[in-house]
Amino acid sequence: MIRINLLPHREEARKQRRQGFYGLALGMIVLGALVGVVVSMIIGGFVDAQEAKNNFLKTEIAKLDKDIAEIKRLKGQINALLARKQVIESLQSHRAETVHLFNELARQTPEGVYLKSIKQEGLKVTLNGYAQSNARVSTLMRNLDGSEFLEKPNLIEVKSDQVDDRRVSNFTLQISLERKSDAEDEKGKGGRK
């Protein structure tokens, strides 16, 4: 039998396999690094694009916040103007109230009753005056109770007093004004035409 020494051939094959392995490993490392760089660039591009979108959204949100603040300010102004308008309309609708009050008091005050002061607080009117007798005060209260414009006469105080050597009844009386609603006012105006 012939003996062939395969040791150098094996050694050569091992060397080639080792070199092939190292080449393949180096190729894989280079390929992995290349893939890593490409993936990093792609992800970086996505991150940059998302950051650009986020910055755009932040600027738009800031603009909208300014618009919302402006809208709130305008709503506040509108509400203030509406409140003023309502006050003006209320004053406008009740501007003749004092004239009606004096007219009604002149009509309903019986002979022998003298009013010395009239004080109005909201819908309440306080009358102070003198009457020749308590019966005249009662007549005044009945007349005021029968009025369409005045209601709920309430006698606060009656006391005897001397004025110019005459004995009189000094009285304090409280009445309420009756305000008609706008619908009733319109009916009244429509009925008068």
Helices and strands as residue ranges (DSSP letters): H 7-93, H 97-108, E 113-121, E 124-131, H 134-145, E 150-163, E 166-177, H 182-192
